[in-house]
Amino acid sequence: MRILQSVRNKNLKKLMQEIRVDSYGVGIMLPKANHYLVRLNKVSNISANILKQEMLSLGGDVAVSRGALTGSVKKTDCLLMGTLSQFDRLNNKLAAQPFGLNRLAESLRSSFTRYEREDFILDLGRYRLNLGVRTHIMGILNITPDSFSGDGLLHKDCALKYAGQLIRDGADIIDVGGESTRPGARPVSLKEELGRVIPVIKLLSKKIKVPISVDTVKPQVAEQALDNGAVIVNDITGLKDPKMVKEIARKRAAVVIMHMKGTPRSMQKNTVYVSLLDEIIEYLGERIDRATSVGISPEKIIVDPGLGFAKSAEQNLEILNNLRDLKVLGQPILVGPSRKSFIGKLLKTAPQERIFGTVAASVIAAGNGAKIIRTHDCLAVKQALKVGDGINKS
């Protein structure tokens, strides 16, 4: 299920209060002003026609394929159109219907509950980040000689100094990575990655007062990083390795689950999708279920659509434009547009010259639902997000 769009007047409650509408009336009328499109995939013709008739009776509508009306196909995708109030009444009607529509009602209710959620408190052990107050920033600390952005560091004292600057510039989290994930990057051995990352995390955990994330796909690196002060695992493979899932659960750590197809060496050959956002949502939903099934708390799960990972430049723009659709997963969204090639394609600039493009993408992402922005350029992004958050909350 995918909630495609919500058209809402954020000022409506304030306007009604200004004209002194009774509080009871405000509660009744607000759901009538919020309009949604909900896409359902592969619904039987019988169920689709019932859905259409029920929504029509409530003043909404359901778009179905022509073949569902003529009987030339057995299943159809559906696009439900209505207000929140109409969907509430639809759910009450469906609860007594056969053909699995009662289960659909339960799914619709839970999907809307997840979609509307904003009050995320990220549980990081001794750290707790209130992601509902403002957009947070994850500062990038690359311990690699081959970072695509040219900011790689190899000496732990330099890394400490750089981390301190990121924090002064506004980073709420420091993300430490010892293996480049740029397109075409070659994998790094376990020994090499451990040698790069663990000494830095040991030092940072003693010197800085913000949460540390480790950017790795190797369970052994995650284990040692968590033992030495990291509290988040940022896994670009989306918990592909069962050992990684178990390790994060055992350490009671938080996790960033990212969408990607293939590996960094091959991912840009895997950019074909039937429905990009639907496939990302389905993939992340399955990985969330995998994580919670082995004991990872939902309050410790962050999702990332994976900009630049098995995505064309145009697909990255589509994700940013429709990022709010990922809210149906009910987890805080992290986005990493920082200096990515799709920005370079638009601006025709090198990675180090993409700060303004990064800022623009970050503000758009935050406005469309991102709670955490992963970036190299913390100060510029921090200032832009502060203005953006201020405008959105005014």
C-alpha positions in Angstrom: 0.0 0.0 0.0 1.2 3.5 -0.8 -0.3 6.8 0.3 0.7 8.9 -2.7 -0.3 12.4 -1.7 -1.8 14.4 1.1 -3.1 17.8 0.2 -3.7 19.7 3.4 -4.2 23.3 4.5 -1.7 23.6 7.4 -3.3 26.9 8.4 -6.9 25.6 8.6 -6.9 25.0 12.3 -5.4 28.4 13.0 -8.0 30.1 10.7 -10.9 28.3 12.4 -9.6 29.3 15.8 -9.3 32.9 14.6 -13.0 33.0 13.7 -13.8 31.3 17.0 -15.1 28.0 15.7 -16.1 25.7 18.6 -13.3 23.2 19.4 -15.7 20.3 18.9 -16.4 21.6 15.4 -12.7 22.0 14.7 -12.2 18.4 15.4 -15.0 17.4 13.1 -14.0 19.6 10.2 -10.3 19.1 10.1 -10.4 15.6 8.7 -12.7 16.9 5.9 -10.0 19.2 4.7 -7.2 16.7 4.3 -7.2 14.9 1.0 -5.4 11.7 0.2 -4.6 9.4 -2.7 -4.0 5.8 -1.8 -2.6 3.2 -4.2 -3.4 -0.4 -3.8 -1.8 -3.0 -6.0 -3.3 -6.2 -7.5 -6.8 -6.0 -6.0 -9.4 -8.6 -7.2 -12.0 -7.2 -9.5 -14.8 -8.0 -7.1 -13.0 -6.1 -4.2 -12.1 -3.2 -6.5 -15.7 -2.7 -7.7 -17.0 -2.9 -4.1 -14.4 -0.3 -3.1 -15.5 2.0 -5.9 -19.1 1.8 -5.0 -18.5 2.4 -1.3 -16.2 5.4 -1.9 -18.7 6.8 -4.4 -21.4 6.6 -1.8 -19.2 8.6 0.6 -18.4 11.3 -2.0 -15.0 10.0 -2.9 -13.9 7.8 -5.8 -11.7 4.9 -6.9 -9.8 4.7 -10.2 -9.5 1.2 -11.5 -8.3 -0.3 -14.8 -10.7 -0.4 -17.7 -10.2 -4.2 -17.8 -11.6 -4.5 -14.2 -14.9 -3.0 -15.4 -15.1 -5.1 -18.6 -13.9 -8.3 -16.9 -10.9 -8.7 -19.2 -8.5 -8.8 -16.3 -8.9 -10.6 -12.9 -7.0 -8.1 -10.8 -6.3 -4.3 -10.9 -4.4 -1.6 -9.2 -6.6 0.9 -7.5 -6.2 4.6 -6.7 -8.5 5.6 -3.8 -9.4 9.4 -3.6 -10.9 11.0 -0.6 -10.7 12.9 2.6 -9.5 11.5 5.9 -13.1 11.6 7.1 -14.2 9.6 4.0 -11.5 7.0 4.6 -12.5 6.7 8.2 -16.1 6.0 7.2 -14.9 3.6 4.4 -13.0 1.6 7.0 -16.1 1.2 9.1 -18.0 -0.1 6.0 -15.3 -2.4 5.0 -15.0 -4.0 8.4 -18.2 -6.0 7.7 -17.4 -6.9 4.1 -16.1 -10.3 2.7 -13.4 -10.9 0.1 -10.6 -9.8 2.4 -12.0 -6.2 2.6 -12.1 -6.4 6.4 -8.4 -7.0 6.4 -7.9 -4.1 4.0 -9.7 -1.9 6.5 -7.3 -2.8 9.2 -4.4 -2.2 6.8 -5.7 1.2 5.8 -6.1 2.3 9.4 -2.6 1.3 10.4 -1.2 2.8 7.2 -2.8 6.2 7.9 -1.6 6.0 11.5 2.0 5.4 10.4 1.7 8.1 7.7 0.5 10.8 10.1 3.2 10.1 12.7 5.6 12.9 13.4 6.7 12.5 17.0 9.7 10.3 16.6 12.0 9.9 19.6 15.2 8.0 18.4 16.4 5.8 21.3 20.2 5.6 21.2 20.9 4.4 24.8 22.4 7.4 26.6 21.3 9.6 23.8 17.7 10.4 22.8 17.1 12.5 19.7 13.7 14.2 19.4 13.3 14.1 15.6 9.8 15.8 15.8 11.2 19.1 17.0 13.5 19.8 14.0 15.4 18.2 11.2 18.6 16.6 12.5 22.0 16.4 10.7 24.3 13.4 10.3 27.8 14.6 9.6 29.9 12.4 7.3 33.4 11.4 8.5 35.1 9.3 5.8 38.2 7.3 6.9 39.0 6.4 3.3 41.6 7.5 0.7 39.1 7.2 -2.1 36.1 9.1 -1.0 34.2 10.5 -4.1 34.0 13.9 -2.4 37.7 14.1 -1.7 37.3 14.5 2.1 38.8 11.2 3.2 40.9 11.1 6.3 43.3 8.4 7.5 44.8 9.7 10.7 42.7 9.5 13.9 43.8 12.8 15.2 42.8 14.5 12.0 39.5 12.6 12.2 38.9 13.9 15.7 39.6 17.5 14.7 37.3 17.1 11.7 34.5 15.6 13.8 34.8 18.5 16.2 34.3 20.9 13.4 31.3 19.0 12.0 29.7 19.2 15.5 30.4 22.9 15.8 28.8 23.3 12.4 25.6 21.6 13.6 26.1 17.8 13.3 23.8 15.9 15.7 25.3 12.5 14.7 28.8 11.6 13.4 28.7 8.8 10.8 32.1 7.1 10.5 32.9 5.0 7.4 36.0 3.1 6.3 34.9 1.8 2.9 34.0 3.9 0.0 30.5 3.2 -1.4 30.8 5.4 -4.5 29.6 3.8 -7.8 32.3 1.3 -9.0 34.1 1.2 -5.6 36.1 -1.9 -4.9 35.4 -3.6 -1.5 37.9 -3.2 1.4 39.1 -6.2 3.4 37.8 -6.8 6.9 41.3 -6.2 8.4 41.7 -2.9 6.5 38.3 -1.6 7.4 38.7 -2.5 11.1 42.1 -0.8 11.1 40.6 2.4 9.7 37.4 2.6 11.7 37.8 1.2 15.2 40.7 3.4 16.4 38.7 6.5 15.3 35.5 5.4 17.0 37.4 4.6 20.2 38.9 8.1 20.2 35.6 9.9 19.3 33.6 8.0 21.9 35.8 9.5 24.6 36.0 13.0 23.2 32.7 14.0 21.6 29.2 14.2 23.1 27.0 13.3 20.1 26.0 9.8 19.0 28.3 7.9 16.7 27.2 5.9 13.7 29.3 3.3 11.8 28.8 3.1 8.1 29.5 -0.6 7.3 28.1 -3.7 5.7 30.3 -6.1 7.7 28.9 -7.6 10.9 32.4 -7.9 12.4 33.0 -4.2 11.9 29.6 -3.3 13.4 30.3 -5.5 16.4 33.6 -3.9 17.3 32.3 -0.4 16.5 29.3 -0.9 18.9 31.6 -2.3 21.5 33.7 0.8 21.3 31.1 3.5 21.5 29.0 3.6 18.3 25.3 3.4 18.8 24.0 3.3 15.2 24.8 1.0 12.3 24.3 2.6 8.9 24.0 -0.4 6.5 23.7 0.4 2.8 22.7 -3.2 2.0 19.6 -2.8 4.1 20.4 -5.7 6.5 21.1 -8.2 3.7 23.4 -10.2 6.0 21.4 -12.1 8.7 24.5 -11.8 11.0 24.2 -8.1 10.9 20.6 -8.1 12.0 21.4 -10.4 14.9 24.4 -8.3 16.0 22.4 -5.1 16.0 19.6 -6.7 18.0 22.1 -8.3 20.4 23.8 -4.9 21.1 20.4 -3.1 21.2 21.7 -0.6 18.7 19.9 1.6 16.2 20.0 1.0 12.5 19.7 2.9 9.2 18.1 0.5 6.7 18.9 1.7 3.2 17.5 0.6 -0.2 20.0 -0.6 -2.8 20.2 -3.2 -5.5 23.4 -5.0 -6.2 26.7 -3.7 -4.8 28.6 -0.4 -5.2 30.6 -1.9 -8.1 27.4 -3.0 -9.9 24.5 -0.9 -8.6 24.4 1.6 -11.4 23.7 -1.3 -13.8 20.5 -2.0 -11.8 18.4 1.1 -12.2 15.3 -0.5 -13.9 12.1 -0.4 -11.9 8.5 -1.1 -12.7 7.4 1.4 -10.0 10.3 3.1 -8.2 8.6 4.3 -5.0 6.4 1.2 -4.7 9.5 -1.1 -4.9 11.5 1.0 -2.4 8.6 1.0 0.1 8.1 -2.8 -0.3 11.8 -3.5 0.1 12.2 -1.3 3.2 8.9 -2.7 4.7 10.3 -6.2 4.3 13.6 -5.2 6.0 11.8 -3.5 8.8 9.8 -6.7 9.4 13.1 -8.7 9.4 14.7 -6.4 11.9 11.8 -6.4 14.4 11.3 -10.2 14.1 14.8 -10.7 15.6 14.3 -8.1 18.4 15.4 -4.7 17.0 13.1 -2.1 18.5 11.0 -0.1 16.1 12.1 3.0 18.0 15.6 2.3 16.8 14.9 1.9 13.1 15.5 4.6 10.5 14.8 4.2 6.7 16.8 5.6 3.8 15.6 5.5 0.1 19.3 5.3 -1.0 19.8 8.3 -3.3 22.5 7.5 -5.8 22.5 3.7 -5.0 21.1 1.9 -8.0 19.2 5.1 -9.0 19.6 7.2 -12.1 19.7 11.0 -11.8 16.1 11.3 -12.8 15.1 8.6 -10.3 16.9 10.5 -7.5 14.8 13.6 -8.3 11.6 11.4 -8.4 12.4 10.1 -4.9 13.0 13.6 -3.4 9.8 14.9 -5.0 7.8 12.0 -3.6 9.7 11.4 -0.4 6.6 11.8 1.7 5.3 8.5 0.4 7.8 6.7 2.6 6.0 8.0 5.6 3.6 5.0 5.2 6.4 2.9 6.7 6.0 4.7 10.1 9.8 5.2 10.6 11.9 8.4 10.5 13.4 9.0 7.1 17.1 9.7 6.5 18.2 11.2 3.2 21.8 11.6 1.9 21.8 13.9 -1.1 25.2 15.4 -0.2 27.3 16.3 -3.2 25.8 13.4 -5.2 26.2 13.0 -8.9 22.6 13.9 -9.7 23.4 17.4 -8.3 26.5 17.5 -10.4 24.5 16.5 -13.5 22.1 19.4 -12.9 24.8 22.0 -12.1 27.7 20.5 -14.1 30.1 20.9 -11.2 32.6 18.7 -9.4 31.7 17.2 -6.0 33.4 19.9 -3.9 31.4 22.6 -5.8 28.0 21.1 -5.1 27.3 22.8 -1.7 24.5 25.0 -2.9 22.9 22.0 -4.7 23.2 19.9 -1.6 21.5 22.6 0.4 18.6 22.9 -2.0 18.1 19.1 -2.1 18.3 18.9 1.7 15.7 21.6 2.2 13.3 19.9 -0.3 13.9 16.6 1.5 13.1 18.0 4.9 10.0 19.7 3.6 8.9 16.4 2.2 9.3 14.4 5.4 13.0 13.7 6.0 13.9 13.8 9.7 17.7 13.4 9.3 19.9 14.7 6.5 23.3 13.1 6.0 25.8 15.6 4.7 29.4 16.7 4.3 28.4 20.4 4.6 26.9 20.6 8.0 27.0 24.4 8.5 25.4 25.4 5.2 22.7 22.6 5.6 22.1 23.4 9.2 21.4 27.1 8.5 19.1 26.3 5.6 17.2 23.7 7.5 16.7 26.1 10.5 15.1 28.6 8.1 13.0 25.8 6.4 11.9 24.4 9.7 11.0 27.9 10.9 8.9 28.6 7.8 7.1 25.2 8.0 6.2 25.7 11.7 5.2 29.4 11.4 
